[in-house]
Amino acid sequence: MGLSTVRSAAKPLPDNRVMNPLLPRLHPYPFERLRALTKGITPNPAFSAISLGIGEPKHPTPELIKQALIANLGGLASYPGTAGEPALREAMCGWMQRRYGVTVDAKTQVLPVNGSREALFALAQTVIDPTRPGATVVCPNPFYQIYEGAALLAGAEVAFVNSDPARNFAADWRSVSDDTWVATQLLFVCSPGNPTGAVMPLAEWEELFALSDKHGFVIASDECYSEIYFRDEPPLGSLEAATKLGRTDFRNLIAFTSLSKRSNVPGMRSGFVAGDANVIKNFLLYRTYHGSAMSPTIQQASISAWNDEAHVVANRDKYRTKFAQVLPVLAEVLDVALPDASFYLWARLPSPSNEKPADDVAFALDLLAQYNVAVLPGSLLAREAHGVNPGAGRIRLALVAEVDECLEAARRIRAYIQSL
């Protein structure tokens, strides 16, 4: 019997490929949804392409960071430890002391992460117990989509809390029912907020800490925009708020910080988490198996970044100059104001009806077609909750490019709206 005959006579192998049943619960990412919506659009060739859609810093990477990378290429020959080098953790703690006036134990209360995005996702997998009935994650709305995906893949349900434009886009935490708080295992907050740029005040932190103490959930505070601000006083951080309120053990609190926006190194994927030592201990255990240790070369460059503030001040000044020039142009045609912080403008579109918000998706598609400017529809950054999509009728503008390009985009947006 020939080999081919043997193969043809063999029984077919059973198909044992079983995918994670939670994967179908994930929603397409906002940029994927926008890409699908714009697939058939040919932008007006009379205009060069300008994108205000993605929040990717475009300012040059500081020379001191690039030189630190080059000087430490030898680190590529070594496996890194998940906890990071002591010198890196000390640099992170030193920065927190200078920036927030808080004392963090470099051995037990801080860990390097490969950017805040992967850390936000991984913390949910560490914290959430899906075997508990009704495991819930509370999340602001609109929101950074990683929060939702992390919760769903950890086996939890998501409870959205809509922002209130009348209260500087603060999330209405008091609208959350007692039953929801009882089931909550993790709360995501973002301050300064994406996309609103709003900063949480001390009173709001005090309210959330009291809820955490009562119900035992962990607070994950995403603070990656903390160093881009426009007023004299820098944004309040979660660990700073805890310290002011006498919570120096940072009970059930984890702060996430990144170099991407602060130092214009999104491709370096470098940041850290800090807070409750017990949560950090378990997070380190998870990360040891997760395989998310930071490259020794990136660690050395990160030390240089955290230890230098001059490039951060220069970066912040560029954003201040940019917003000062762009905002007056857009304010002629949009309901838009200077945010507390971040590099976004959260603009409300003019609506022909006072009762119904403008169609933000249609606006974005037509703007792209006629003026070759890409913006992100606000409704793609939120979910409909309590009968409302809080992003509807708004657009998010990421002022990440150099000032001339952002100013040109603002003039085109003004011209487009005036033509309607």
N, C-alpha and C positions, 0 to 999 in steps of 0.2 A: 504494500500500500504506500503510495507516494505521500510526501509531506503535505502537499496541498489537499489531498483527500482526507488526511487526519484532521487538518484544520477545519475543513468544511463540515466534518462530522461532529466536531466538538460542540458541546452545549454553549449557548451564549452566556457570557458572564453576567451576573446580576448587576444592575446599576445601583451602586450604594452611595452615589453622590447626593448628599443632603446638605443644603445650604442653611446657614443660620436663619431660622424662621422670622427673626426680628428685622432682617434686612429690608424686606418689602415695606416696612413701616416708615423708612426714611423718605423724606421729601427731596426732590431735586434741589441742588444748591441754587441760590438766587441768580448767580452768574450763568449757570447752565440753563435756567429757565429763560433768562433774557437772551442768551445766545440762540436758543430755539425760536424765540419770538422774532428775532431780527434776521433769521436765516435768509429770508427772501428779499431783504431790503438792500438796495444799492444806494449808498450815500451819495449826495450831490458831489460830483468830482471837482466842482469849483472851489470847494473848501478842503483844506487838509484835515486829517482826522485828529480829533482831540477827545480823550477819554477822561471823564470825571467819575467814572463808574466804580472802579476798583480802588480800595484804600491801600495802595502799594506806594510807599514813600519813593519819591523820585529825586530827592536832593542827593548830592554826591556823598559817598561814604567817606568819613573822616580819614585823613591820611594816617593818623596814629594807629587806627585799627588795622588798616591794610598793611602797615609796616609790622605790626605785631603778628599778623598772620604769616607773613613772609619769614619773619625771624624765628618762628616756631614750627616750621614744617616738619622738623624732626619728630614732633609728636604724633605724626601719622603712622609711625612705626610701632606704636604702643597701644594696647587695649586700655580704654579708660575705665575708671571705677564709676559706678552708678552715682555714688554720693558726691563725686567731683573732688578736685584737689582742695585741701584746706585753705590755700591762698585765695582760691576763687570764692569760697564761701565767706571768708573774711572780707574780701572786697565787696561782696553783696551786702553784708551786714554793715560795713562802713558807710556804704551809700545810703542805706536806710536810716542810719543814725544822723547823717548830715542832712538828708532830705526831709525826714519826718520827725526826727528827734526820738526815735524808738530804739530800744535795746533788744536785739535778737541774738539768741545763742547760735553761733556758727556750727556747732556740733549737732544740735538736735532740732533746730527750728527753721532751717533753710535747706533747699535742694536746688541744684541747677536743673533746668529743663530745656528741651530743644524747641524753644518758642512756646508761647502761651497756648497756642491752639492745641497741640498734642497733649499738653498738660491738663487743660480743661477737660478734654475727652477722657484721659486716663484717670483723673481723680474720680469721676463719676463711677468708673468701673471698680474703683477701690472702696468707695463709700457706700454705694447702694446695695442693699440686701433685697434681691428680687423675690425671695421666698416669703417675705412679709406681705400679707394681704394689702393691696392698694398702695404699694410703694410709689411715692410721688416725688417729682422734682418741680419746684416752683421756679418760674422763669419770667423775666420782664417781656413785654410785647409792645413795640418791635424789639428784635433781639438778634444776637450773633448766632447763626444757625448751628454752630457746634454744640451749643447748650442742649438744644432739642435732640440732635443726633446722639449725643453722649447719653442722655437720659433713656432714650428709646432702646439703644443697644445694650444698656445695662439692665433692661427689663422693667423700667419704671414708666409710669404715666407722667404726662407733662401738664401742669396747671399754669396757664398764662395769665399774667397780670398786666392789664392795659395801662399805658402811660396816659397822663392827663395833661393836655396842652395848657390848661388853665393854671397848672401848678408846675410850670417849667419842665413839663414832660416827666414829672416824678411818677414812678409806679404807684398805683393805688393799693398798697399792701393791706389796707384795712378792708378792702373788698373781698379778701380771701376768707373763706368760711373756716370756722373752728375745726370742722371735720377734715378739711384739706390740710390744715396745719398739723393736725394729729398724725396724718399719714405721710407728712413730708420728711424726707431723709436728706435732701440737698436743696439749697437755695442758690441760684445763680444771680449775681448782681453785676452791673457794669457801670463803673464810675471813674472817670468821665464816660458817659454813655455813647454807645454806637447803636443808632445813628444820630441821636439827639444832641450829644455833647453836654448833657446835663450832669452836674456834680451833686452827689448826695451830701446833705448837711449833717451835722453831728446829731441832731434830734432824730433824723431818720435812721441813722446807725443805732442809736440807743433803742429805738423801737424794734429793730430787727434782732438786736442782741437779746432783748427780753423775750422775744418769740423763740429764739434758738434755745435759750435757757429753759423755757417752759416745755418745749417739745423735743429738744435733743437733736435737731438737725444741724448739718454742717453748712456754713456759708462760704461759697466760693466767690471771691471778689476779683473780677477781671479789671485790672488797672493799667492796661497797656498804653493808654493815651495820656497818662498822668503828667507827662513832661511837655505837652503842647497846650499851653494855656495863654490867655490874653489879658488877664487882670494881674495886679501886683501880687496878690496872694495865691500861692500854688494850691491846686486842688487837695482837699482833705483825703488822706488814704485810710483804708480800713484799719490797718494796724495802728495808725496814728489816732484814729477815733477810739479804738479799744483802749489805748494807753490813757487818753484823756478821761475815759470813763472808768479807769482803775482796773481794767481787764488785762493786766500785763502778762497773763499766761496765754492770751489769745485763744481762749477756750472756743472750740468748734469753729475756728476762723482760719481760712487759708487765702492769702493774697497772691495774685499772679501778676508778674511784671516782666516786661520784654524789652530787649534792646532794639527791636525792629523799627519802631517809630521814633524812639528817643534818639537813636544813634544812626538811623538810616542804613540799617544792615538787615533787611528782611530775609535775604538769602543766607545769612549766617545761622538762623534758627537758634537764638540764644536768649534765655530768660531765666527766671527762678520763681519758685514758690516759697512762701514763708508763713509761719503761724504756729498753730497748735502742735506741740511736739508729738503728741500721741497720733494725730492724723499723719504727720510727716513720717513717723516711724512705719506706719502701715503703707503709706504711699511709696516709701523707699523699697519695702518688700515687694510690692507689686511691680515697681519699675525694674527691680533686679531681674525679674522673669520677663518683663516686657521688652527688655533689651534696648533701653532708651538712654544709654549713657552718652554724655557729651564728649566729642573729640578733644583730646588734649590740646590740639592746635587752636580750636575754637575757645577752649577754656582760657588760654593765655591771651587771646585777643579780647575776650570778654573782660578779663581783669583790667586791661588797659582802658576799655570803654567805661567800666563802672568807676574807675578811679579818676576820670577826667570829666569836668563839668563845662569847660570852655566851649567844646563843640556842641554841647546841648543848648547852651545859651544862644550861640550863633544860629543854630537850627530853629529855635523858638522865635528869634527875631525875624527870620525869613518868613515864617508863617504869619507873624503879626503884620508885617509889611504887606504880604499877599492879601490877607483878609481885609486890611484897611483899604486897599485899592479895589478889590472885587466886590465887596459887600454893597457899596453905594450904587454900583451899576445894576446889580440884581434887585436891590430894594426898590428900584423904580417900577418893577413889573411883578415882583414876587413878595409874598408875606414871609420874610426871612430876617433873622436877627443873628448877631454875633453869639456863638455858643459860649458856655462856660469854659470849655476846653475841647480838645480833639481837632482833627483837620477836616471835619465835615460841616456842611451847611444842610440843615433839615428844613427845606423850604416847602411852604404850602402853595399849591398852584391856584391861580384864579379860577373860580368856578362860575358857570352861568346860572347856577342855582344855589341859593343860600342853604338849602336843605340837603343837597347831595354833593359829595366831594367830586372834584374833577377826575377824569379818567387818567390816572398817572401813567399807566402802561401805554395808552394811545399817545399821550404827550411825548413820552420817551422815544417811541418808534418814529413819530413824525419829525421830531427834532433831529434824530439821527439821519433820516432820509433827506431832509431839506438843508440842514446846516452841518452835518457830519460831527455832531457833538454827542457823546454817549454819557447818559446819566442813569442812575439806578432807580427804578420806580419804587416808591415807598411801600406799596402793598406787597412787594416780593420779600420784604424784610420783616413781615409780620404774618400772623395767623388770625383768621377771624375767630374772635373769642367774645363771648357775651353779646353776640349779635353785631359785633363791630370789628372791622379791620383797622387798627389805629394808624396804619401806614398809608391808607387809601387817601388819594388826593395830594400826596406829597412826593417829593423826589429827594434823593440823597446826592449831594455833590461833594466829591472828594477832591479838595484843593491840594493835590499832591505834586503836581507838576510845577515848573518854575513860574514866576509871577506873570511873565508876558503871555504864556500859553493859557494860564487860568483867566487872565483878563480878556484875552481874545474869545475864549469860550463864553464868558459872561456877556460880552457884547453880542455874540451870536444868539444866546438865549434871549436877551432883551429884544433883539430884532425879530426873532421868531414870535414871541408873545405879542409884540406890537403889531405883527402882521395878521394875527388871528381876528 
